[in-house]
């Protein structure tokens, strides 16, 4: 699965862009890498962009694992916003499932979007 991780907004946000076939183990490795990075506590948002993916091979159990890992990492960064951009040809079941688990277990906000501009605008808006 090709992916690209880009830091933006003066290091306060990252965008992970996927293409090709997305496998759960690669997402897990990326998530671990992000959580282990010394800049993680300063991040204000992550945008996970699956819009260019051809196929996504991630089960509900694996999404539950990702949400659990995110909830654990939230002790270092409880104000992180997570935006998920779904594939154009999908019903966003995986994104909605992640959001359900994340809302149950962690303080981070997550939301799904159809495009990166909407996601970025939401991510950069701060709760009062």
N, C-alpha and C positions, 0 to 999 in steps of 0.2 A: 504494500500500500504506500504509494507516494504521499508524503505530507510535508508541510512547510510550517515552521514555527517562526513568527515574526513578532518582535517587541515593538510597541508603538506608544504614542502619547507620553513621551519622555520616560519610558520604562514603567509606566503605571498600568499598562495593559498588554495582553498578548493575543494574537490571533493564530489559531491552528487551522490550516486549510488542508483538506483531504481531496484526493482524486483516486481513481481506480477502485480497487476492492479494499474496503476497510475491514480489518480483522481486530477482534477484541484484544488480543495479546499486544498488538502494536499501540492501541489506545491506552492500555494499562501501563506500558513502558513510558509513553509520553506523560501520562498523568503522574507517575512516580518521579520522573525527571523534573517536572514543573514543581512538584511539592518539595523536592529536595534542594532546589536551587536557592541560593542565599537571598535572592531578590523576592522570593515568594511572599513573605510577610508584607511587602510594600505594594504588591499588585492590587489594583482596584477592580480589574475585570479580566475575564478570559472569554474569548469568542471561539467556539468550536464550530467550524464551517464545514458541514457535510454536503453542501449544495453541489459540489463537483464530483462527488463520489458516484461511481458506477453501481456499486453494491455495498451493503453494510451487513457484515456477518457478526452480529452481536446479539446475544440472547438476553432475555429478561433477567436471568440470574447474574449475568455479567454486568448489566446495568446496575443491578442492586449492589454489586461489589464496588463499582465506580462511585456510586452515591455514598456508600459506607466510607470509602477512602477519602472522599471529599469532606464528609462530616468530621472525620478524624483530623484532617489537615486544617479544618476551620478553627481549631484552637490557636493556630498561628496566624490566622487571617479571617476573622469572623465577618468582615465587611466586604468580602469578595463577591462580585456579581458574575454569574456564569450565563452566557448567551449561547444558545444552540441554534444554528441555522440548518434547517432540515433540507433534504433533497427535494427538488421540485416535483419529483414523481412519487413522493411518499405521503403518507398520512401523519407523519411525525409521531408515531406510536412510541418510538424509542426515546425521543426528547421528552414527551409528556410523562413517560414512565420514570425517567431520571428525575424530573421535577417533583413528581409525587414522593419518591423516596427521599430526595434532598429536603423537601419541606418537612418531612416527618423527623429526620435525624439531624439536620444541621441548620445553622443560622444563615448560611449563604442564600442569597436570592438567585433563582434561575428562571429563565424564560426562553421560549422558542420564538424564532423569527423567520420570515421568508427571505430576507436579504441582509447583507452586511451593514448597509447604511442605517436601517432601523435598529439593528443589534448594537452598533457602535453608539448611536445616540442614546439608547436606553442605558448602556453600560457607563457612559460618561456622566449621566444625570445622577446626582447623589440624593439619597433619602435625607429628609430633614429631621 
